[in-house]
């Protein structure tokens, strides 16, 4: 999905040299569309079309008010991610961040190693970052004022995944930090951000028999202090 996004809706670094509302809003809109489409797919197939067969809590389905609450905070998360993208785009366009150009991705053994290596490493790094970041945000003060919003979903559904306080979104997206340190392609930044954007959907599906079904994380939402 990140590759499709990169090809169909590429970063326009020429426009990004100067700040303007049009290209920033465009990036926010693209991410919101991707999020709503992907999260909506899981919600529609599992809850409306009956593709799921083993719901963790078959006695409960989120009502309209809970769904509106979750979708609203997911949209805020997608918009914030678009702003992160805009910041990276401007830094690439103005030379503040060095990067591998598209035509150079496979132009040398070094660039091949960077391209393949970072592509494979990002999901692994995400797992490590998520554990420590998630454990930290369960400190009582942070949990009470920030993370507790996410845990209002004791019986999770796809849109519960990205339903977070905007401060937690900021904290969650800090995972993209390596793009500030290492010389990567803008694709790696997009790949990292798209991974952050959509991966919570299936893992928060609430169903045992869907892709990325996660009983451990379901229990985390039920019991709060386990399975970080």
N, C-alpha and C positions, 0 to 999 in steps of 0.2 A: 504493500500500500504506500509505503514511503517512496519507493521507486516510481510508482504511478504518479504520485503527487509531484515528484521532482521533474518528471517528463511533461506532464500535462499542465501543471501550474508552477513552472520554474521560478526560482528567485530572480527578480529583475534587478540586478546589481547596478545597472545604469541609472534607473530611477531612484534607487536607494541611496545614491550619493547625496541627495538633498531630501530632507524630511518633508513629506506632504501626506495629507490625510488619505488620498486615494489608494496608494499602494499599501499603506498600513492597514486600512480597513479591508482591503482585498485579502491580505494574509489572514486576518481575523476571521473573515467570512469563509475562506477555504477550510480552515481548521474546524470551524463550527459545523460546516457541512459534513466533513469527514466524521466528526464525532457523532453527530445526530444520525448519520447513515449507519455507521457501524454499531453504535449502541442500540439504535432502533431496530437493526436486524436481529440482534439477540433478544430484545424485548418482544418483538413481533413473533419470531419463530417459536420461542419457548413459552410465552404466556398467551398469545392469541391463536397461533396455529397448532399448538399442542405437540410440537416436536419433542419437547422434554417429557420424560417418562418417570423420573425419580426426583421430585422436588424435596429439598431438605426438610422444609416445613410445609406439607401439603395443605395445612389448615389456613394458611395466610397468603394473601396476595395484596401488594401495596395498592392503596386506594388513590383516587385522583389527587387529593391534596398532597400526599407523600410523593407521588410521581411529579407533580408540578414543582415541588420543593427540590427534588433531586435533579430534574432537567434544568432548572434555573441555575443551580450552582455548577452543573456541568458546562453550561453555556459560558458562565463567567470564567471557568477554567480554560475553555477553548479560546476565548478572547484574550485572556492573559498570555496563553501560549503564543498567539499571534503577535503580541507585543514583544515577547522574547525573540521571536523570529526576526521581527523588524529591527531590533537592536543588533542582532548578529549580522543581518544584511547590511546595515549601515556601516558597521565596523569592517566588514569585508570590502565594501565598495569604496571606502575612504582610506583603506590601507592600514587601519588600526590593528587589524588581525591578518596575519599571513595565512594563506590557504593554498590548497592544491587545486588548480583550475581543472575543469572537466576534461579538456583535451590532454591533460598531463597525468590523468589518473593511472594509466598503465604505460606511461612513456619510459619508465626506467624500473629496474629491480627494486629500488628504494621506494618508489611511489606505488608499485604493485603491492609491496609488503605493507605499506601504510594503508592502502585502500582496503585490502582483504583483512588485515589485522584489526583495524579499528571497526570495521563492519561486524566482525565476529565478536570482538571484545565488548562492544557496547551493551548487549543484553546481559552479559556476565557481570560487568561493572554495575549495571542497574540493580541487579539482585543484591549485591553487597551494599550499595548505597541505600537501597530501600530498607534493608534490615536495620542498619544503624540509625538512619533518619527516623524510621517508624518507632524504633525503641525509644529514641530521645523524645519524640513528641508525646509519648505516654507519661512523661514527667508530669506530676499533678497539675501545676499551673498551666502548662501548655495544653494539657488534655482538657482542662476545665474551660478555657477560653477559646481554644482553637480546634483541637482534634475531636472534641465531643460532638461537633456538628456532623462529622462523618459517621460517628457511631450512633446517631439517631436511627440509623438503619440497622436494627437488630436482626431483621430478616431481609437479607440483601437481595437486590435485583440489579440488572446491568447498569442503570444510571446511578446506582449507589456508589459505583466504583470511583468516579471522578467528582462525586458530590463532596466538596471540601470547602472549608472556610478559605477566602482568598489569600490569607496569610499562609495557610497550609499549601495552597497551590504554589505560591512563591517559593516556599521551602522545598516542595516536591520537585519543581522544575529546576532547582539548583543542581540536580543530577547532571545537567548538560554542561557543567563547569569544565570538564576536560577539553571542550572545544575552545576554551579561552587559553589553554595552556599548550596543547599540542597542535602541530600543523596538520590540519585535516581538510577534507573537502567540505564545501557547504552541504553536500549530500549527507555527510556524517552528522552534521547538526540537525538536518531535517529528520534523518533516520532515528536519531536519539529522541527528538521531541515527539515524533509520531508514535514511537514506542511508549513514551510516557503518556501520551494522549489516549491511546486506544486500549492498551493492555489491561486496564482495570475492568473493562466491560465483561469479558467472559469469566474472569476469575471471581467476579461478584454476581454471577448469574443467579445464584440461589438454587441451581439444579446440579444433581450429582453426575448426570450422564451427558454433559456438554463438554466441548473442548475447553481445556484449562479449568475444568471443575476442581474446586479447591475446598475440600471438607475442612481442612485445617483453618483456612481463613474464615470460613463460615462460622466455625466455633469461636474464632477470635471476636467476631462481631456479636456473638451470643454471650460470651463470657468475659470479654474485654482484656483480661490480663493473662493471655496465653497466646502461643503461636504467632509471635511477632514477625 
